[in-house]
Amino acid sequence: MTVEVSLPEGATVAATDTVFILARNAASDSRMPIAVQRLQAGQLPVTLRLDDSNSMAGQKLSATESVLVVVQVSPTGTPGEAGATWLGQAGPLAPSADLSPLQILLQPKG
């Protein structure tokens, strides 16, 4: 699945903040990601692919029926919403090979 992540017009974050782009099983209470990409906020806006090559712990994104895509911006480099300053989410949706990107606009953590 293709994901496009951006900040609102005029928003600023430190270029060195860590951005986590996660896919989680929407049908599970587990917060463990199925797939993850890690980059720096200086790379935003970005368009990237989440697929089986990003899968974790023997899971396959392609074998999951429904996922939530979650984006977290962390100044400390630690994953998790608790330490995030910006968040975004989309889904639940079926992971697909559709080339049109899923667009996620980050919002400040409230």
C-alpha positions as a Markdown table, in Angstrom:
| # | Residue | x | y | z |
|---|---|---|---|---|
| 1 | Met | 0.0 | 0.0 | 0.0 |
| 2 | Thr | 1.2 | 3.5 | -0.8 |
| 3 | Val | 1.1 | 6.1 | 2.0 |
| 4 | Glu | 1.5 | 9.8 | 1.6 |
| 5 | Val | 2.3 | 11.7 | 4.9 |
| 6 | Ser | 2.4 | 15.5 | 5.2 |
| 7 | Leu | 2.2 | 18.3 | 7.8 |
| 8 | Pro | -0.4 | 21.1 | 7.6 |
| 9 | Glu | 0.6 | 24.2 | 5.8 |
| 10 | Gly | 2.9 | 26.3 | 8.0 |
| 11 | Ala | 3.5 | 23.6 | 10.6 |
| 12 | Thr | 7.0 | 23.1 | 11.8 |
| 13 | Val | 8.8 | 20.2 | 13.4 |
| 14 | Ala | 12.4 | 19.6 | 14.1 |
| 15 | Ala | 14.0 | 18.0 | 11.0 |
| 16 | Thr | 15.6 | 15.4 | 13.3 |
| 17 | Asp | 12.3 | 14.2 | 14.9 |
| 18 | Thr | 11.6 | 10.6 | 14.2 |
| 19 | Val | 8.5 | 9.6 | 12.1 |
| 20 | Phe | 7.0 | 6.2 | 12.6 |
| 21 | Ile | 4.6 | 4.9 | 9.9 |
| 22 | Leu | 2.9 | 1.8 | 11.2 |
| 23 | Ala | 0.3 | -0.7 | 10.0 |
| 24 | Arg | -1.6 | -2.5 | 12.7 |
| 25 | Asn | -4.2 | -5.3 | 12.4 |
| 26 | Ala | -7.5 | -3.4 | 12.7 |
| 27 | Ala | -9.3 | -6.6 | 14.0 |
| 28 | Ser | -6.8 | -7.1 | 16.9 |
| 29 | Asp | -6.5 | -5.3 | 20.3 |
| 30 | Ser | -2.7 | -5.7 | 19.9 |
| 31 | Arg | -0.8 | -2.5 | 19.5 |
| 32 | Met | 2.1 | -4.4 | 17.9 |
| 33 | Pro | 2.6 | -3.2 | 14.3 |
| 34 | Ile | 2.5 | -5.6 | 11.4 |
| 35 | Ala | 4.7 | -3.3 | 9.3 |
| 36 | Val | 6.7 | -0.2 | 10.1 |
| 37 | Gln | 8.8 | 2.4 | 8.3 |
| 38 | Arg | 11.0 | 4.9 | 10.3 |
| 39 | Leu | 12.3 | 8.1 | 8.9 |
| 40 | Gln | 13.1 | 11.7 | 9.9 |
| 41 | Ala | 10.7 | 14.6 | 9.9 |
| 42 | Gly | 13.0 | 16.5 | 7.5 |
| 43 | Gln | 11.9 | 14.0 | 4.9 |
| 44 | Leu | 8.2 | 15.2 | 5.1 |
| 45 | Pro | 6.2 | 15.3 | 3.0 |
| 46 | Val | 6.9 | 11.8 | 1.8 |
| 47 | Thr | 5.2 | 9.1 | -0.2 |
| 48 | Leu | 6.3 | 5.5 | 0.5 |
| 49 | Arg | 5.2 | 1.9 | 0.3 |
| 50 | Leu | 4.3 | -0.4 | 3.2 |
| 51 | Asp | 4.4 | -4.0 | 2.1 |
| 52 | Asp | 5.7 | -7.4 | 3.2 |
| 53 | Ser | 9.3 | -6.1 | 3.1 |
| 54 | Asn | 8.4 | -3.9 | 6.0 |
| 55 | Ser | 6.6 | -6.6 | 8.0 |
| 56 | Met | 7.7 | -7.5 | 11.5 |
| 57 | Ala | 7.8 | -10.6 | 13.7 |
| 58 | Gly | 6.9 | -13.1 | 10.9 |
| 59 | Gln | 3.7 | -11.3 | 10.1 |
| 60 | Lys | 2.7 | -10.4 | 6.5 |
| 61 | Leu | 0.9 | -7.2 | 5.7 |
| 62 | Ser | -0.5 | -8.9 | 2.5 |
| 63 | Ala | -2.1 | -11.6 | 4.7 |
| 64 | Thr | -4.0 | -9.1 | 6.9 |
| 65 | Glu | -7.6 | -8.3 | 5.9 |
| 66 | Ser | -7.9 | -4.9 | 7.5 |
| 67 | Val | -5.3 | -2.5 | 8.9 |
| 68 | Leu | -5.0 | 0.9 | 10.6 |
| 69 | Val | -2.2 | 3.0 | 9.4 |
| 70 | Val | -0.8 | 5.2 | 12.2 |
| 71 | Val | 1.8 | 7.9 | 11.9 |
| 72 | Gln | 3.6 | 9.3 | 15.0 |
| 73 | Val | 6.2 | 12.0 | 15.2 |
| 74 | Ser | 8.6 | 11.6 | 18.2 |
| 75 | Pro | 11.2 | 14.2 | 19.2 |
| 76 | Thr | 12.9 | 11.5 | 21.4 |
| 77 | Gly | 12.9 | 8.7 | 18.7 |
| 78 | Thr | 10.7 | 6.5 | 21.0 |
| 79 | Pro | 7.7 | 4.9 | 19.3 |
| 80 | Gly | 4.3 | 5.3 | 20.9 |
| 81 | Glu | 1.6 | 7.9 | 21.1 |
| 82 | Ala | 2.5 | 9.0 | 24.6 |
| 83 | Gly | 5.7 | 10.7 | 23.4 |
| 84 | Ala | 4.4 | 11.8 | 20.1 |
| 85 | Thr | 4.0 | 15.5 | 19.2 |
| 86 | Trp | 2.1 | 14.9 | 15.9 |
| 87 | Leu | -0.3 | 12.1 | 15.0 |
| 88 | Gly | -2.2 | 10.8 | 12.0 |
| 89 | Gln | -4.3 | 7.8 | 11.3 |
| 90 | Ala | -6.3 | 6.2 | 8.5 |
| 91 | Gly | -8.4 | 3.1 | 8.3 |
| 92 | Pro | -9.5 | 0.5 | 8.9 |
| 93 | Leu | -8.9 | -0.5 | 5.3 |
| 94 | Ala | -7.7 | -3.4 | 3.3 |
| 95 | Pro | -4.0 | -3.3 | 2.4 |
| 96 | Ser | -3.8 | -3.3 | -1.4 |
| 97 | Ala | -1.5 | -2.9 | -4.3 |
| 98 | Asp | -3.6 | 0.1 | -5.4 |
| 99 | Leu | -1.1 | 2.8 | -6.6 |
| 100 | Ser | -3.2 | 5.7 | -5.5 |
| 101 | Pro | -1.7 | 6.9 | -2.2 |
| 102 | Leu | -3.5 | 6.8 | 1.1 |
| 103 | Gln | -3.2 | 10.4 | 2.3 |
| 104 | Ile | -2.5 | 11.2 | 6.0 |
| 105 | Leu | -2.3 | 14.8 | 7.2 |
| 106 | Leu | -0.6 | 15.0 | 10.6 |
| 107 | Gln | -2.3 | 16.9 | 13.4 |
| 108 | Pro | -0.7 | 18.2 | 16.6 |
| 109 | Lys | -1.3 | 15.9 | 19.6 |
| 110 | Gly | -4.1 | 17.4 | 21.6 |
